[in-house]
C-alpha cells in the first residue's frame, strides 16, 4: 500500500506533514507540487498564530508491506 506524504514548513520552521486519505499512487511531481502550492496559498491552516503550511518542503510516497499471518 502506498500513501502520499506532503511535508511543509510552518512559520516557525518546523516540519508539518499532511497525509491525504485518498490520493492516487502515481501522481507526477508537477501535480503534487501545484496542489501543495495551492494549499499553502489558501492560508487556511493556523494554530496559535502559527501558519502550519507556510513553505513547501517535499513530497513522497510511503509504502507499507502487509504480510498476513492468518484470516478467519
C-alpha distances in whole Angstrom, upper triangle without the diagonal:
4,7,10,13,17,19,23,26,28,32,33,30,28,24,22,18,17,14,14,12,12,11,11,9,12,15,18,19,22,20,18,22,24,22,22,26,26,25,27,30,30,31,30,28,31,31,35,36,33,31,27,26,29,28,24,23,20,16,13,10,8,6,5,7,8,12,13,17,19,19,22
4,7,10,13,16,20,23,25,29,30,27,25,21,19,16,14,11,11,11,10,9,9,6,9,12,14,16,19,17,15,18,20,18,18,22,23,22,24,27,27,28,27,25,28,29,32,33,30,28,24,23,25,24,21,20,16,13,10,6,5,4,6,9,11,15,17,21,22,22,25
4,6,10,13,16,20,22,25,26,24,22,18,16,12,11,7,8,8,8,7,8,7,10,11,14,15,17,16,13,16,18,16,15,19,20,18,20,23,23,24,23,22,24,25,29,29,26,24,21,19,22,21,18,17,14,11,8,5,5,6,8,12,14,17,19,23,24,24,27
4,7,10,13,17,19,23,24,22,19,16,14,10,8,6,7,8,9,7,8,7,9,9,12,12,14,12,9,12,14,12,12,16,16,15,17,20,20,21,21,19,22,23,27,27,24,22,18,16,19,18,14,14,11,7,6,5,6,9,11,15,17,21,23,26,28,28,31
4,6,10,13,16,19,20,18,16,12,10,7,6,5,7,10,11,10,12,11,13,12,14,13,15,14,10,12,14,12,11,14,16,14,15,18,19,19,19,17,19,20,24,24,21,19,15,13,16,15,12,11,8,6,5,6,7,11,13,16,19,22,25,28,30,30,33
4,7,10,13,16,18,15,14,10,8,6,5,6,8,12,13,11,13,13,14,12,13,11,13,12,8,9,12,10,7,11,13,11,11,15,16,16,16,14,17,18,22,22,18,16,12,10,12,11,8,8,6,4,7,9,10,14,17,20,23,26,29,32,34,33,36
4,7,10,13,14,12,10,7,6,4,6,9,11,15,16,15,17,16,17,16,16,14,15,15,11,11,13,12,9,12,14,12,11,15,16,16,16,14,16,17,20,19,16,14,10,8,10,9,7,5,5,6,8,11,12,16,18,22,25,28,31,33,35,36,38
4,6,10,11,9,8,6,5,6,8,11,14,17,19,17,20,20,20,18,18,15,16,16,13,11,13,12,8,10,12,10,9,12,14,13,14,12,13,15,17,16,13,10,8,5,7,5,5,5,7,9,12,15,16,20,22,26,28,32,34,37,39,39,42
4,7,8,5,5,5,6,9,11,14,17,20,22,21,23,23,24,22,21,18,19,19,16,14,16,15,12,12,15,13,10,13,15,13,15,12,12,14,15,14,11,9,7,6,6,5,7,6,9,12,15,18,19,23,25,29,31,34,37,39,41,42,44
4,5,5,5,6,7,10,12,16,18,21,23,23,25,26,27,24,24,21,22,22,18,17,18,17,13,14,15,13,10,13,14,11,12,10,9,10,12,11,7,6,4,5,5,7,9,10,13,15,18,21,22,25,27,31,33,36,39,41,43,43,45
4,6,8,10,10,14,16,19,21,25,27,26,29,29,30,27,27,24,24,24,21,19,20,19,16,15,17,14,11,13,14,11,13,11,10,11,11,9,6,5,7,8,6,8,11,13,16,18,22,25,25,29,31,35,37,40,42,45,47,47,49
4,6,9,11,14,17,20,23,26,28,28,31,31,31,29,29,26,26,26,23,21,23,22,18,18,20,18,15,17,18,15,16,14,12,12,11,10,7,8,9,10,9,10,14,14,17,20,22,25,26,29,31,34,37,40,42,44,46,46,49
4,7,9,13,15,19,22,25,27,26,29,28,29,27,26,23,24,24,21,19,21,20,17,17,19,17,14,17,18,16,18,15,14,14,15,14,10,10,10,10,9,9,11,10,14,17,19,22,23,27,28,32,34,38,40,42,45,45,48
4,6,10,13,16,19,22,25,24,27,26,27,26,26,23,24,24,21,19,21,20,17,18,20,17,15,18,19,16,17,14,13,13,14,14,10,10,9,10,10,10,12,11,13,16,18,20,20,24,26,29,31,34,37,39,41,41,44
4,7,10,13,16,19,22,21,23,23,24,22,23,20,21,21,18,17,19,18,14,16,18,15,14,17,18,16,17,14,14,14,16,16,12,12,9,9,10,9,10,8,10,12,14,17,17,20,22,26,28,31,33,36,38,38,41
4,7,10,13,16,18,18,21,21,22,21,21,19,20,20,16,16,18,16,12,14,16,13,12,15,16,14,14,11,12,12,15,15,11,10,7,7,10,10,10,9,10,11,14,16,16,19,21,24,26,30,32,34,36,36,39
4,6,10,13,15,15,17,17,19,18,19,17,19,18,14,14,16,14,11,14,16,12,13,16,17,16,15,12,14,14,18,18,15,13,9,9,12,12,10,10,9,9,11,12,12,16,17,21,23,27,29,31,33,33,36
4,6,10,12,12,15,15,17,16,17,16,17,16,12,13,15,12,10,13,13,10,12,15,15,15,14,11,14,15,18,19,16,14,10,9,12,13,11,11,11,9,11,12,12,16,17,21,23,26,28,31,32,32,34
4,6,9,9,12,12,15,14,16,16,18,15,12,14,16,13,12,15,16,13,15,18,17,18,16,14,17,18,22,22,19,17,14,13,16,16,14,14,12,10,10,10,10,13,14,18,19,23,25,28,29,28,31
4,6,6,10,11,14,13,16,16,17,14,12,14,15,12,11,15,14,12,15,18,17,18,16,15,18,19,23,24,21,19,15,14,18,18,15,16,14,12,12,11,12,14,15,19,20,24,25,28,29,28,31
4,7,10,12,15,14,18,18,20,17,15,17,18,15,15,19,18,16,18,21,20,21,19,18,21,22,25,26,24,22,19,18,21,21,19,20,18,15,14,13,13,14,14,17,18,22,23,26,26,25,27
4,7,9,12,12,16,17,18,15,13,17,17,14,15,18,17,16,19,21,20,22,20,19,23,24,28,29,26,24,21,19,23,22,20,21,18,15,14,13,13,14,15,18,19,22,23,27,27,26,28
4,6,9,8,12,13,15,12,10,14,14,12,13,16,16,15,18,20,20,22,21,20,23,25,29,29,27,24,21,19,22,21,18,19,16,12,12,10,12,13,15,18,19,23,24,28,29,28,30
4,6,6,10,12,14,11,10,14,15,13,15,18,18,18,20,23,22,25,24,23,27,29,32,33,30,27,24,22,24,23,20,20,17,13,12,10,12,13,15,17,19,22,24,28,29,28,30
4,6,9,12,14,12,11,15,16,15,16,19,20,19,22,24,24,26,26,25,28,30,33,34,31,28,25,22,25,23,20,19,16,12,10,7,10,10,12,15,17,20,22,26,27,27,30
4,6,9,12,10,10,13,15,14,16,19,20,20,22,24,25,27,27,26,30,32,35,35,32,29,26,23,25,23,20,19,16,12,11,9,12,12,15,17,20,23,25,29,30,30,33
4,7,8,6,7,10,11,11,13,15,16,17,19,21,22,24,24,24,27,29,33,32,29,26,24,20,22,20,17,17,14,11,10,10,13,15,18,20,23,26,28,32,33,33,36
4,6,6,7,9,10,11,13,15,16,17,19,20,22,24,25,25,28,31,34,33,30,27,24,21,22,20,16,16,13,11,11,11,15,17,20,23,25,29,31,35,36,36,39
4,6,5,6,8,10,11,12,14,15,16,18,20,22,23,23,26,28,32,31,27,24,22,18,19,16,13,13,10,8,9,11,15,17,21,24,27,30,33,36,38,38,41
4,6,5,6,9,10,10,12,14,15,16,18,21,22,23,26,28,32,30,27,24,22,18,19,16,13,14,12,11,13,15,18,21,24,27,30,33,36,39,41,41,44
4,6,5,6,9,10,11,12,14,15,17,20,20,21,24,27,30,29,26,23,21,17,18,17,13,15,13,11,13,14,17,20,23,26,28,32,34,38,39,38,41
4,5,5,6,9,10,11,12,14,16,18,18,18,22,24,28,27,24,20,18,15,16,14,11,12,10,7,10,11,15,17,20,23,26,30,32,35,37,36,39
4,5,5,6,9,10,10,12,14,16,18,18,21,23,27,25,22,19,17,13,14,11,8,10,9,8,11,13,17,20,23,26,29,33,35,38,40,40,43
4,5,5,6,9,10,11,12,15,17,17,21,24,27,25,23,19,18,14,14,13,10,13,12,11,14,16,20,23,26,29,31,35,37,41,42,41,44
4,5,5,6,9,10,11,13,14,15,18,21,25,23,21,17,16,12,13,13,10,13,12,11,14,15,18,21,24,27,29,33,35,38,40,39,41
4,5,5,6,9,10,12,13,13,16,19,22,21,18,14,12,9,10,9,7,9,9,9,12,14,17,20,23,27,29,33,35,38,40,39,42
4,5,5,6,9,11,13,13,16,19,22,20,18,14,13,9,9,8,7,10,11,12,15,18,21,24,27,30,33,36,39,42,43,43,45
4,5,5,6,9,11,12,15,19,22,20,18,14,14,10,11,11,10,14,14,14,18,20,22,25,28,31,33,37,39,42,44,43,45
4,6,5,7,8,9,12,15,19,17,15,12,10,8,9,10,9,13,14,13,17,18,21,24,26,30,31,35,37,40,41,40,43
4,6,6,8,9,11,14,17,15,13,9,9,5,6,7,7,11,13,14,17,20,22,25,28,31,33,37,39,42,44,43,45
4,5,8,10,12,16,19,16,15,11,12,9,8,9,10,14,16,17,20,23,25,29,31,35,37,40,42,45,47,46,48
4,5,8,11,15,17,15,14,11,11,9,10,12,13,17,18,18,22,24,26,29,31,35,36,40,42,45,46,45,47
4,6,8,11,14,12,11,7,9,8,8,11,13,16,18,19,22,25,26,30,31,35,37,41,42,45,46,45,47
4,6,10,13,12,11,8,9,9,10,13,15,18,20,20,23,24,26,29,30,34,35,39,40,43,44,43,45
4,7,10,10,9,6,6,7,9,12,14,16,18,18,21,23,24,27,28,32,33,37,38,41,42,41,43
4,7,6,5,4,5,8,10,13,15,17,20,21,23,25,26,29,30,34,35,39,40,43,44,43,45
4,5,5,7,7,11,12,16,18,19,21,22,25,26,26,30,30,34,35,39,40,42,43,43,44
4,5,8,10,13,14,18,20,22,24,25,28,30,30,33,34,37,38,42,43,45,46,46,47
4,6,9,12,12,16,19,20,23,25,28,30,30,34,35,39,40,43,45,47,48,48,50
4,6,9,9,12,15,17,20,21,24,27,27,31,32,35,37,40,42,44,46,46,48
4,6,6,10,12,14,17,19,22,24,25,29,30,34,36,39,41,44,45,45,47
4,6,9,11,12,15,16,19,21,22,25,27,30,32,36,37,40,41,41,43
4,6,7,10,12,13,16,19,20,24,26,29,31,35,37,40,41,41,43
4,7,9,13,15,18,21,23,26,28,32,34,38,40,43,45,44,47
4,6,10,12,16,19,21,25,27,31,33,37,39,42,44,44,47
4,6,9,12,16,18,22,24,28,31,34,37,40,42,42,44
4,7,11,14,16,20,22,26,29,32,35,38,40,40,43
4,7,11,13,16,19,23,26,29,32,35,37,37,41
4,7,10,13,16,20,23,26,29,32,34,34,37
4,6,10,13,16,19,23,26,29,31,31,35
4,6,10,13,16,19,22,25,28,28,31
4,7,10,13,16,19,22,25,25,28
4,7,10,13,16,19,22,22,26
4,6,10,13,16,18,19,22
4,7,10,13,15,17,20
4,6,9,12,13,17
4,6,9,11,15
4,6,8,11
4,7,10
4,7
4
